Amino acid sequence: MICSTAVRRWFARTFPGGPTPAQSLAWPVINAAENVLLVSPTGTGKTLAAFLAILDRLYQQYEAGTLEPGLRCVYLSPLRSLGYDIERNLLEPLDAIRQDLGLDTSPVTIGVRTGDTSSHFRRKLREQPPHLLITTPESLSLVLSQKTWGRLWRSVEHLIVDEVHSLVPTKRGADLTVSLERLAAQADRDPGRIGLSATCRPPDPVARFLVGSTRSCRVIEAPRPDGKAGPIIEVESLLNRDEGPHRGLTYRRLLRRLRDETESNRTTIVFANTRAFTERITHDLKADLGAETVAAHHSALDANRRRTVEAALKAGELRAVVTSTSLELGVDIGSADLAVLVGLPGSASRCLQRVGRAGHRVGAQTKGLMLAATAAELAGAAVTARAAREGRVEPLRMVESPLDVLCQQLIGMACVGECSADEVFALVRKAGPMEHLNRADFDACLLFLAGELAAPAGAWEPEPGATPKWTSPRFWKKGGLFGVRNAKIIRWFRANVGTITSEESVKVLVDDEPIGTLEGNYAERLQRGDRFVLDGRALEFVRLDGLTVHARFSGGEPDLPRWTSDRQGLSAELAADLASFRYRGATLLDEGTSAFRAWLVEEYRLEPEAIGLLEDLFAAQEQLSEVPRPGSVLVEESPHEEGICYTVHAPLGRSACEAAARAFAARLGRRFGRDLGLVVADLGWQVRLPIEASLKSADLPPLLDPEGFAEDVLAGIDRGDLAARRFRHVASTALMVLRRPEGGRTKVGGLLWVSQRLYPLVQAACPDHPLLKETHREVLHDLLDTETALDWLQSRPVVRFRSLDGPSPFTACWIDSAGPEPLRFESPEEALRRFHERLFSGDQS
């Protein structure tokens, strides 16, 4: 199977047990230049399965004296940290083979190109391209826009996409697939594509994402190596029976459990869900275990610091590393014995990815511990752990024809030279997510980029008296051809490439040493002497200088920085499991505690103290209200400080709940003409109304009617700020506005004018604008699961209404935990009239 003498000798010495099933199955297919999607559990040698056949061919050419310089393989990693880890893993066999051959340098070369790569090494990669290039989706898009790279793609024979499942449901993935088509079009022959994943079910849509609409793909689902058991996932409660949720208490217990596990394992990986919580745990564990044995790892830390932590992990020098999401995808942590999940990962797939960081080596045991701080987290952890143990990962769905991604890709192509619209349209449609792109939308994007769509008064005018335009045109367009207007557009593209949207960030320096970044809105609120934590270390704010925070190391109790968009909602599949779990538990509890306890022990492997916590929660819900039943929808009415609220318990995930909630709120807004507040959660939603806007049981079925549902979802969206917020990101991705303007910065948070001012202008002047269409598509189909919500409403669930004196236990646990989003249905004139009435009447309604 391995033909090169040098590679065969190295492999036999390093892996005396022989290849894993993943490797045995994949090598012949890769050697035959077929496209392949390899699905195999974590720690079963997928990376070597992908690379060794390619290395074998390169060393065969070296032994035959025919090895030429030039790119042969491009490896795409969704995370920079994973890319650097792959580089380290490949350098080991390359160096060992070099020594076996008695050479000073390896005949097979490897290079890394990411946003962290210095200008010196970027230039070196162009001038002396390696055989194997490791990069990210953003960096690939960037280099494809540079003429100097054009000749380098001709020799590419293989494209590897690692952790492919993480890219499928995202715009980042859609962007990558178009980049792969652009690269393939410049290669001498269509490169073979290799996708790697531990968690994708069913695999066929993922294979279509990988190879597009015009190619075939072999799917290999490899079994575990002989003797390797499935994951061990334990669930533990930090809260005892008869204790109310108390953050201070559960946090102290959390630290104690982490200390215990750290002392009994070589390395413990702690997943904390958010960067802020990552920093807090790291800071406190450092105080207990020593600053040199504990480290934080997340995307807001400086790249050099992240690589230092990764190297220390690889060498087994850290007792614990705390992370949010940056280490969950494929990074090789050979010394890790245990992965601890603090809070819910949101999906069975993510649970398996995180737990798989422990025992991430052939033959090792995958072991995870989920720690729950509340009864609701405990129930969620129980269903998540069971689904993960059984391998019931969530199905993946591609983003369909995102027009903002298309706009950015069109600019990237035009940066290289003149383009034919017909040829580009045909090329783009080869990408899986773009397969159903229609020509009208494609042409609308060209018109937008050429500055030829309708615009409001006050928009940019290219010259006095000319037709106003939204922005300075990015393109010239004539006779079926298009291209960038000038070099400034190319610079804008290269500074703003990518689909990852985030708040403006500022660098943090201590004595000129880069530590990481903070979000600009947070940094601007800091005052001299304020303390915050970053890299698990307490820092004191000195000053903000442009885009740089100057700080110094400090003692004392620091504040926690805030980063937005950190948390994950519960998947639709786990939400349905959890709804069934609650009802089944309540039913068994009616039969007696012994049946309830036996069920939780046998099917969910819970401990007695944890079982008591759930027993009390279910009993309290039944006593004060009821546990939601299958085929019904429970609506609870209860007072709040500003009026009355209606809580709807639905067996749906957050995205489907939000779709149903928007329509529900829109119908209420039409009925009462009053502003309201909306809270959306994983298993329902809550609407807060003024006291006079009360409902009766008979009023509820029309609010849950499937008739006119899609129109009412949009109406509910437009009354809030969700669509405006998403338009801001869509406009940035499409380069309508620039996240990183040339020649300096906007005021931190300055892009708010995009959602507050530009969005309503576009709506009024050009309602058919492609970026408006993309905003609505994204909201309805990516952020909101309107299809699942509509299916549920069409099942006509029976409405069960309860009027309560306060929020029920289930409401307090699962829904009423966040501030409401205001939805405005009242006109300014009506609001002013009621304000005057209150002034003169003393009425506070």
WOQUI-V244157 format. One line per field, one symbol per residue. ss: DSSP state (@ for helix, = for strand, . for the rest). phi: phi as a letter, one per 40 degrees, with the letter a starting at -180 (. if undefined). Layout:
# WOQUI-V244157
ss=???
phi=???
This chain:
# WOQUI-V244157
ss=....@@@@@@@@@@......@@@@@@@@@@@....====......@@@@@@@@@@@@@@@@@@.........====...@@@@@@@@@@@@@@@@@@@@@@........====.....@@@@@@@@@....====.@@@@@@@@..@@@@@@@@@..====...@@@@..@@@@@@@@@@@@@@@@.....======.....@@@@@@@@@......====..........======.........@@@@@@@@@@@@@@@@@@..=====...@@@@@@@@@@@@@@@....====...=.@@@@@@@@@@@@.....====............=======.....@@@@@@@@...........======..@@@@@@@@@@@@@@@.............@@@@@@@@@@@@@@..==@@@@@@@@...@@@....@@@@@@@@@@@..........=........=.....====..====..@@@@@@@@@@........======..=======@@@@@......====..=========..======.....==...........@@@@@@@@@@@@@@@@@@@@.@@@@@@@@@@@@...@@@@@@@@@@@@@@@@@.......=========..=======....@@@@@@@@@@@@@@@@@@@...======..=======......@@@@@@@.....@@@@@@@@@@@..@@@@@@@@@@@@..................@@@@@@@@@@@@@@....@@@@@@@@@@@@@@..@@@@@@@@@...======.....@@@@@@......===....@@@@@@@@@@@@@@....
phi=.cccccccccccccbccgccddccccdcccccgccabbbaddgbgccccccccccdccccccccgbcbchcbabbbbcbcccccccdccccccccccdcdcgbcbccbbbabbbcccccccccccccbcccbbbabdcccdccccbdccdccccccbabbbcfccccdcbcdcdcccccccccdccccacccbbbbacaaaccdccccdcbgcbbcacbbbcccddgcccccbbbbccbccgbcdacccccccddccccccccbbcbbcbbbgbcccdccccdccdccbhccbbacaacccddccccccccccdcgcbcabbacbcbcbgccbcccbabbbcgccgacccdcccccccgcacgcccbbbbbbcbccccccccccccccdcgccccbbcccfccccddccccdccccicbcdcccdccccccdcbdbcccccdccccccccgbccaccgccbcadgcccbcacdcbbaafgbaaccacccccddccbchbcbaccbbcbbbfgccbibbccccccccbdgcbabaggbcbbcbabbgbbccabcacgcccbcbbcfccbccccccccccccdcccccccccchcccccccccccbfccdccccccdcccccccccaacdbdgbbcbbbacbcbibbbbbcbcbcdcccccccccdcccccccbgbcabbbbbcbiabbbbcccccbbdcccdccbcccgcccccccccccbbcccccddccccccgcbbcbccgibcddgccdccccbcdcccdccaccdcccccccccccbccbbcccccdccccfcccbbbbbcaccdccccbbcbbccccbbbccdccccccccccccbgcbc
